[in-house]
């Protein structure tokens, strides 16, 4: 219950500038509720470049031995309304393009299903 209240407060704050609430951010936050891996953690969405990155506690400690929060996905909007989806390469400290030209629903499905464990390590 506390996590939902915190998420609601962060939604009201809107984008990094704080001036406009991003509907894309809300759609991503809500879409992540449908994930199949690590359903017991509460991911967070924050601005990254022109898009949105997803941060999640690393409960398996496979990436962050201290169990800290890690970046797992970056949704990058394209000018035509489509999206690029990137997974985080933690060893290389870089984003790796996984899909290009998807609708937001398709992009969310890719991250939420995550059959190869690219996003939720």
C-alpha positions as CSV (number, residue, x, y, z in Angstrom):
1,X,0.0,0.0,0.0
2,X,2.8,2.4,0.9
3,X,4.5,1.7,-2.5
4,X,1.3,2.6,-4.4
5,X,1.0,5.9,-2.5
6,X,4.6,6.7,-3.3
7,X,4.1,5.9,-7.0
8,X,0.9,8.1,-7.0
9,X,2.9,11.0,-5.6
10,X,5.7,10.6,-8.1
11,X,3.1,10.5,-10.9
12,X,1.7,13.8,-9.7
13,X,5.1,15.4,-9.9
14,X,5.3,14.6,-13.6
15,X,8.4,14.9,-15.7
16,X,11.9,16.1,-14.6
17,X,10.8,19.7,-15.1
18,X,7.8,19.1,-12.9
19,X,5.6,21.1,-15.3
20,X,3.7,18.5,-17.3
21,X,2.6,15.1,-16.4
22,X,3.7,12.6,-18.9
23,X,1.0,10.1,-20.0
24,X,3.8,7.9,-21.5
25,X,5.3,7.6,-18.1
26,X,2.0,6.6,-16.6
27,X,1.4,4.0,-19.3
28,X,4.9,2.5,-18.7
29,X,4.4,2.4,-14.9
30,X,1.0,0.7,-15.3
31,X,2.3,-1.6,-18.0
32,X,5.1,-2.9,-15.7
33,X,2.5,-4.3,-13.4
34,X,1.9,-7.0,-16.0
35,X,5.5,-8.4,-15.9
36,X,6.2,-12.0,-15.3
37,X,9.6,-11.8,-13.6
38,X,10.2,-10.3,-10.1
39,X,6.6,-9.4,-9.5
40,X,7.4,-8.8,-5.8
41,X,9.7,-5.8,-6.4
42,X,8.4,-2.2,-7.1
43,X,10.1,-0.8,-10.2
44,X,10.4,3.0,-10.7
45,X,10.3,5.0,-13.9
46,X,12.3,8.2,-14.3
47,X,13.4,10.4,-17.2
48,X,16.4,9.3,-19.3
49,X,17.4,11.4,-22.3
50,X,14.2,11.9,-24.3
51,X,12.6,8.8,-22.9
52,X,12.1,6.8,-19.7
53,X,14.3,4.3,-17.9
54,X,13.0,1.7,-15.5
55,X,14.9,1.1,-12.3
56,X,14.3,-1.9,-10.1
57,X,15.7,-3.3,-6.8
58,X,18.2,-6.1,-7.6
59,X,17.0,-8.7,-5.2
60,X,19.0,-11.5,-6.7
61,X,22.1,-9.4,-6.1
62,X,23.5,-10.7,-9.4
63,X,24.3,-7.2,-10.5
64,X,24.4,-5.1,-7.3
65,X,25.9,-7.2,-4.5
66,X,24.5,-4.8,-2.0
67,X,21.0,-5.4,-3.4
68,X,20.7,-1.8,-4.6
69,X,18.6,-0.4,-7.4
70,X,19.6,-1.1,-11.0
71,X,18.6,0.3,-14.4
72,X,16.9,-2.4,-16.4
73,X,15.2,-0.9,-19.5
74,X,15.1,2.3,-21.4
75,X,12.0,3.3,-23.5
76,X,13.2,5.8,-26.2
77,X,10.4,7.6,-28.2
78,X,10.9,8.1,-31.9
79,X,9.5,11.0,-33.8
80,X,6.8,8.9,-35.5
81,X,5.3,7.9,-32.2
82,X,7.0,4.5,-32.1
83,X,9.5,3.3,-29.5
84,X,13.0,1.8,-29.2
85,X,13.6,-0.5,-26.3
86,X,17.0,-0.9,-24.7
87,X,18.3,-3.3,-22.1
88,X,21.1,-2.4,-19.7
89,X,24.5,-4.0,-20.1
90,X,25.7,-3.6,-16.6
91,X,29.2,-5.0,-17.2
92,X,29.7,-2.6,-20.1
93,X,27.8,0.3,-18.5
94,X,25.8,0.9,-21.6
95,X,22.3,0.6,-23.1
96,X,21.9,-2.1,-25.8
97,X,19.1,-1.7,-28.4
98,X,16.8,-4.7,-28.3
99,X,13.9,-3.6,-30.5
100,X,13.1,-0.6,-32.8
101,X,9.8,0.8,-34.2
102,X,7.4,-0.7,-31.7
103,X,4.2,0.7,-30.3
104,X,4.4,1.4,-26.6
105,X,2.1,-1.6,-25.8
106,X,4.4,-3.9,-27.8
107,X,7.5,-2.4,-26.1
108,X,6.0,-3.0,-22.7
109,X,5.1,-6.6,-23.6
110,X,8.7,-7.3,-24.6
111,X,10.0,-6.0,-21.3
112,X,7.3,-7.5,-19.2
113,X,7.5,-11.0,-20.7
114,X,11.4,-11.0,-20.7
115,X,11.8,-14.7,-21.6
116,X,15.6,-14.4,-21.9
117,X,16.1,-12.4,-18.7
118,X,17.6,-9.4,-20.5
119,X,15.7,-6.9,-18.5
120,X,15.1,-8.5,-15.1
121,X,18.4,-10.2,-14.4
